[in-house]
Each structure stands twice: as C-alpha cells, then as structure tokens.
Amino acid sequence: MLEVARYYTDPVQSGAASPSRTSVSLDGRFVVVSNRDTGSITKIAANESDCVDKNNDATIQTSKDKGQLLPYAQEECILWTTKLTMNNHQWGPRATTFGLPEWNVEECAYENEKVWVGYMISPTAAQMARLSSYTGEIEVKVDIPNFPLYGSYSPYGAAVDPEGNIWTSAVTHRAAIKIDVKTLEVKRWDSPDADAHYGITIDAGGRVWFANYGGHGGHGGVSFFDPKTELWKVIPGTTGNLWRSVAADDKGRIWVSNNGGPFGCGLLEIDGDTETITNFHTFAQCGTPVGVGLDGKGMIWMIDYNGWTWQMDPVTFEKKQLPVANVHYTYSDFTGSGLSGIVPQ
C-alpha cells in the first residue's frame, strides 16, 4: 500500500497536458498514458530492466518515489511520446488500450504488441490510431464514420474483446463501436435504451459492458451489449445513478463505481451470470470514485478523484485506503485486468 514512483507524462510538466486515460500491458511491464490537452500519448516502463540508459552513464535515472519526481527529459523510464492531434481538450486522446499481443511459445514472451488510441481531427471527424508499442510509431489511422459527438469529445473509452478486436464509445451516447483489427472494418450498434455510456469493459464471454452516466437524457443504469445476439440489456435496479467506471473479474462479477443517485457513493457488484445486483459497497471516505480495476491477485482497486484510492478484498470485503496526492481522473484499464480477463491464464 505504497506509492513507489511518479512521472511526468509530457515535456510541458505544468499540468497543462491533462493526462487521463491509461492502459497497462498484458504482462504488466508497461503503461501508456494519453494526454488530453496536448494531444499526445506516452509509454512508461515499470521496471528498470525495461528502461533505456539515454545518457550512457551505466545507470538508470528514474523516479524512486513521489518525492524524487525527475524532469521529463531526465526520466529514463519514459520510452516515447507520440503526438496524435492538436492541443485541444475536446479533441485530445481519450480511448486508450493495449491490443492483444501474440504469444511466442519458443521465446516464452509476448510480441507484436500494439497500442490503440482514439482522438478527434476536426469537430466532426474521429479516428482510432494503431501504434507500435515498441517505437510509438503510428502504423495506421482508422476513421470512425458518423462519430456521435457530445460536446465534440473524442472517442471516450476503449476495450479489447476475446478476438482482439477494439471497442470504443462516445461519452453519454448510446453507440457501441467495434474495429476489426484484421480488416480494420468499423461497425456500430446503438442501444434501443436511453444509454449514456461513460465507462466500458468486456467480459470473458465477449459482452461489452457500459457504466451509464445519469442525466443528458440517459437512464443512469449499467448495461451490456452481446455481439453474438446483437441484443442490449439494462441491469434491473441500476437506473437513476451516475456510474463512472466498470471492470469485469475472472469469476463473472462486474464492478461499477458510482458518484450519486439512489445508490450514493460507492461500488456496485453485479453477478454477470445471473445479470443481477449482488451488493453495493460503501466506504468510510468517498468523494468522487472514478476508476475501477483488479490487480493480479484479484483485489479490487477504486480510484477516487478527491485524492485517494481504495483496495477491497472481493471475498472478505476488507478495505484499505491509500492516499494519492493531487487529482486523479482515470477510469480506463490502469491495472491491465481488462486484457488478462479475456486471455486464458
């Protein structure tokens, strides 16, 4: 329960980059962070063995803790930063995810790893770009036709299905959008319900789950889309709330953070098999919980915008709080659990 490192994600270093969406690689060694206001994405290594000795002094210069925050140019665990679009908050990259890498049996290692990220190139034109995870080079740009807009925000969330395809959505809109990673074909389905998508995740069965934000004409419930049947469903009893982030674990449970409404502040637990509410978990201190993710031991983590994160045991429901200074706004796959949940372990 200790913060072990902290990094600048953009050369600006003033906070103007407004980093938000994150994604952790399937092997847990790397993170990519998208900077909304400077239109860029940055990759950082978690282990010194993956960092680069840029000044050739035989030592890796890197942050050891939050008190040793190094300047961007000196941090040798920052591997690359790629510019995607102009400096514009609404247009900046949001939907962010590592793709499914290929498994090399002989080398016992993942390879051909990609990063996908969504952004706007004009008030009415959105793209998802595929980048090489190793160099940050943009390999392909996929146009998303007739992108549904809310205040001209870019594609909002991203998730990977068991076939490796990329799914994205538009904030407080009903659309579910899939990019076929082999053909680059883009398909879209709109919910017949008053969905207002915010968070997105995909379970092991391929169902695409949405945390829906109440208001903006939305029902404020938790919903999913099943690509096999092309049917939508809103989980009974979940409407009228301000759901933010959603995560699926390997036992079929769905975890959703809430900021207000009938449930109040806390974390909803859904049985994905029966598609019913199991529990709603409250916390001793709860401000604006946003991000939800699972670590390698199955523990639930919930990031609160107000300056802390909670760890909860999904069996005993024991809760531990970790203060994390400053404002943290991320609800994407900050632990890599989204990828590991769809890959047989």
C-alpha positions in Angstrom: 0.0 0.0 0.0 2.7 2.4 -1.0 3.1 4.7 -4.0 6.5 3.7 -5.4 7.1 6.1 -8.3 5.6 9.1 -10.2 6.3 10.5 -13.6 5.7 13.5 -15.9 3.8 12.3 -19.0 4.6 15.2 -21.2 7.5 17.6 -21.7 5.3 20.6 -20.7 5.4 19.4 -17.0 3.0 22.2 -15.9 -0.1 20.0 -15.7 -1.4 21.5 -19.0 -1.1 18.0 -20.6 -4.1 16.9 -18.5 -3.2 13.1 -18.6 -6.2 10.9 -18.2 -6.7 7.6 -19.9 -4.3 4.7 -19.1 -3.7 1.2 -20.2 -1.3 -1.4 -18.7 0.2 -4.1 -21.0 -0.8 -7.7 -20.7 2.5 -8.7 -19.0 2.2 -5.7 -16.6 5.6 -4.2 -17.6 4.4 -1.0 -19.3 1.8 1.7 -19.2 0.6 4.1 -21.8 -1.0 7.4 -20.7 -2.9 9.7 -23.0 -2.6 13.5 -22.6 -5.9 15.1 -23.5 -4.8 18.7 -23.7 -1.5 18.3 -25.6 -2.8 15.6 -28.0 -0.2 13.0 -27.2 0.4 9.6 -25.7 3.4 8.4 -23.6 4.8 5.0 -22.8 6.5 4.3 -19.4 8.3 1.2 -18.2 7.5 -0.1 -14.7 10.8 -2.0 -14.3 14.3 -0.5 -14.6 15.3 -3.5 -16.7 13.0 -2.2 -19.4 14.2 1.4 -19.2 16.8 3.0 -21.5 20.1 4.4 -20.4 19.7 7.5 -22.6 22.9 9.3 -21.4 25.1 6.2 -21.4 26.2 6.5 -17.8 25.5 2.9 -17.0 22.8 3.9 -14.5 19.0 4.3 -15.0 17.9 7.7 -13.9 14.3 7.3 -12.7 11.8 8.3 -10.1 12.2 6.2 -6.9 9.1 7.7 -5.2 6.8 10.7 -5.4 9.4 12.9 -3.7 12.0 12.3 -6.5 10.0 13.4 -9.5 12.5 13.8 -12.3 12.2 16.2 -15.2 10.7 14.6 -18.3 13.9 14.9 -20.2 15.9 13.1 -17.5 13.5 10.3 -16.8 14.9 7.2 -18.4 11.8 5.0 -17.9 9.8 7.2 -20.3 10.3 5.3 -23.6 8.4 7.5 -26.1 5.8 10.2 -26.6 3.8 10.4 -29.8 1.8 13.4 -31.0 -1.7 12.5 -32.3 -3.7 15.7 -32.7 -3.5 19.4 -31.9 -3.7 20.8 -28.4 -7.4 20.8 -27.8 -9.1 19.4 -24.7 -12.2 18.1 -26.5 -10.2 16.6 -29.4 -7.4 15.1 -27.3 -6.8 11.3 -27.0 -9.0 9.5 -24.6 -10.0 6.0 -25.6 -6.7 4.1 -24.9 -5.8 0.4 -24.8 -3.0 -2.0 -25.4 -4.1 -4.6 -28.0 -3.7 -8.4 -27.6 -0.1 -9.3 -28.4 1.0 -12.6 -29.9 2.4 -15.3 -27.7 5.8 -16.7 -28.9 5.9 -20.2 -27.4 9.6 -20.7 -28.2 10.7 -17.4 -26.7 8.1 -17.6 -23.8 7.3 -13.9 -24.5 4.7 -11.7 -26.0 5.5 -10.0 -29.3 3.9 -7.8 -32.0 2.3 -5.6 -29.3 0.1 -2.7 -30.4 -1.4 0.3 -28.7 -4.8 1.8 -29.9 -5.9 5.3 -29.1 -8.9 7.5 -30.2 -9.0 11.2 -30.8 -10.6 13.9 -33.0 -9.0 15.6 -36.0 -11.9 18.0 -36.5 -15.1 18.8 -34.8 -16.9 16.1 -36.8 -14.1 13.6 -37.5 -12.8 10.9 -35.2 -10.0 8.4 -35.6 -8.5 5.4 -33.8 -4.8 5.0 -34.4 -2.8 1.8 -34.1 0.8 2.4 -32.8 3.7 0.1 -32.4 4.1 -0.5 -28.7 7.9 -0.6 -29.1 8.5 2.6 -31.0 5.4 4.7 -30.7 5.2 4.9 -34.5 1.7 5.4 -35.9 1.1 2.4 -38.2 -2.5 3.0 -39.3 -5.3 5.5 -38.7 -8.9 4.2 -38.8 -11.7 6.8 -39.5 -14.8 6.3 -37.4 -17.7 7.4 -39.7 -20.6 9.4 -38.4 -19.0 9.6 -35.0 -21.6 10.5 -32.4 -20.5 13.6 -30.5 -21.1 15.1 -27.1 -19.5 18.5 -26.9 -17.1 17.4 -29.6 -15.3 15.0 -27.2 -13.1 12.3 -28.8 -13.8 8.5 -28.5 -14.2 8.1 -24.8 -13.3 4.6 -23.7 -11.7 1.6 -25.2 -11.6 -2.2 -24.5 -10.5 -5.4 -26.2 -12.7 -8.4 -26.9 -11.5 -12.1 -26.8 -10.8 -12.0 -30.5 -8.6 -9.0 -30.1 -10.9 -6.5 -31.7 -11.1 -2.9 -30.3 -14.3 -1.4 -29.0 -14.9 2.2 -28.2 -17.8 4.5 -27.4 -18.8 8.2 -27.2 -19.5 9.8 -23.8 -23.2 9.9 -22.9 -24.2 8.4 -26.2 -25.8 5.1 -27.0 -23.2 3.8 -29.5 -21.0 0.7 -29.3 -18.3 0.8 -32.0 -16.1 -2.1 -33.0 -12.9 -2.1 -35.1 -11.9 -5.4 -36.6 -8.1 -5.5 -36.0 -7.5 -7.7 -39.1 -9.7 -5.9 -41.7 -10.0 -2.5 -40.0 -13.7 -2.6 -40.7 -15.7 -0.4 -38.4 -19.2 -1.5 -37.2 -21.6 0.4 -34.9 -24.7 -0.6 -32.9 -26.9 1.9 -31.0 -28.7 0.8 -27.9 -32.5 1.0 -28.1 -32.5 2.2 -24.5 -31.5 5.6 -23.2 -27.9 4.6 -22.6 -25.4 7.3 -21.8 -22.1 5.5 -22.0 -19.2 6.5 -19.7 -17.1 3.5 -18.7 -16.6 0.4 -20.9 -15.2 -3.1 -20.3 -15.6 -6.5 -21.9 -16.0 -9.8 -20.0 -14.6 -13.2 -20.9 -17.7 -14.1 -22.9 -17.3 -11.0 -25.1 -20.2 -9.0 -23.7 -19.5 -5.2 -23.8 -20.4 -3.6 -20.5 -21.2 0.1 -20.0 -21.4 2.3 -17.0 -24.0 4.9 -17.9 -23.9 8.4 -16.5 -27.3 9.7 -15.5 -28.5 13.0 -16.9 -28.1 14.1 -20.5 -31.3 12.1 -21.1 -29.8 8.9 -20.0 -31.3 6.2 -17.8 -28.2 6.1 -15.5 -28.1 2.3 -15.3 -25.5 -0.4 -16.0 -25.9 -2.1 -19.4 -24.3 -4.5 -21.8 -24.3 -5.4 -25.5 -23.9 -9.0 -26.6 -22.3 -9.1 -30.0 -23.3 -12.7 -30.5 -27.0 -12.0 -30.3 -26.7 -8.2 -31.0 -29.0 -7.7 -28.1 -28.8 -5.0 -25.3 -29.8 -5.2 -21.7 -30.0 -2.8 -18.8 -29.4 -4.5 -15.4 -32.6 -4.2 -13.3 -32.4 -1.9 -10.3 -29.4 0.1 -11.6 -31.1 3.1 -13.2 -31.0 6.7 -12.0 -27.4 6.8 -10.9 -24.1 8.4 -12.0 -22.0 5.3 -12.9 -18.4 6.1 -14.0 -16.1 3.1 -14.4 -16.7 -0.6 -14.9 -14.5 -3.7 -14.6 -15.1 -7.5 -15.0 -13.2 -10.1 -13.0 -12.5 -13.8 -13.8 -15.4 -15.0 -11.7 -18.0 -13.3 -13.8 -18.6 -10.4 -11.5 -19.0 -6.8 -12.7 -17.8 -3.9 -10.6 -19.0 -0.4 -11.2 -18.2 2.9 -9.4 -20.9 5.4 -8.6 -20.9 9.1 -7.8 -24.5 9.7 -6.9 -28.2 8.9 -7.3 -30.2 6.3 -5.3 -27.2 4.2 -4.5 -25.0 7.1 -3.5 -21.2 7.0 -3.4 -19.5 3.6 -3.7 -19.0 0.4 -5.7 -21.7 -1.8 -7.2 -21.2 -5.6 -7.5 -23.2 -7.4 -10.2 -23.3 -11.2 -10.9 -22.6 -11.3 -14.6 -24.0 -14.8 -15.0 -27.4 -14.0 -13.5 -27.3 -10.4 -14.6 -28.5 -9.2 -11.2 -27.2 -6.9 -8.5 -25.3 -8.8 -5.7 -24.1 -6.0 -3.4 -23.4 -2.3 -3.1 -20.2 -1.5 -1.1 -19.8 1.7 0.8 -16.5 3.3 2.0 -15.5 5.3 5.1 -14.4 8.1 2.9 -16.0 8.5 -0.5 -15.8 11.6 -2.7 -15.9 11.1 -6.4 -14.8 7.5 -7.2 -14.0 7.1 -10.8 -11.6 4.3 -11.8 -12.1 0.6 -11.0 -9.6 -2.2 -11.7 -8.3 -5.5 -10.5 -4.8 -6.4 -9.6 -3.0 -9.7 -10.3 -4.3 -11.2 -7.0 -7.9 -10.3 -7.8 -8.1 -7.4 -5.4 -10.4 -4.5 -6.4 -9.0 -1.0 -6.7 -11.1 2.1 -6.8 -9.5 5.5 -7.6 -11.2 8.5 -6.0 -10.9 11.8 -7.8 -10.5 13.5 -4.5 -7.0 12.2 -3.7 -7.0 8.6 -2.6 -7.6 5.0 -3.8 -9.3 2.1 -2.0 -8.3 -1.6 -2.2 -11.0 -4.1 -1.4 -10.9 -7.8 -0.9 -13.7 -9.3 -3.1 -14.1 -12.2 -0.7 -13.9 -10.6 2.8 -14.8 -7.1 1.6 -11.9 -5.8 3.8 -11.0 -2.3 2.7 -7.7 -0.4 2.8 -7.2 3.2 1.8 -4.1 4.7 0.2 -3.7 8.5 -0.1 -2.5 9.5 -3.6 -1.8 13.2 -3.7 -3.5 15.5 -6.2 -6.5 14.9 -8.5 -6.6 11.5 -10.4 -9.1 11.2 -13.1 -8.8 7.8 -14.9 -11.3 5.1 -15.3 -9.6 3.1 -18.1 -7.6 -0.1 -17.6 -5.0 1.1 -15.2 -4.1 -2.4 -14.0 -4.3 -4.5 -17.2 -7.1 -6.6 -15.8 -9.2 -5.9 -18.9 -6.7 -7.7 -21.1 -5.9 -10.5 -18.6 -9.6 -11.1 -18.0 -10.2 -12.2 -21.7 -7.0 -14.2 -22.1 -6.9 -17.8 -20.8 -4.3 -17.9 -18.0 
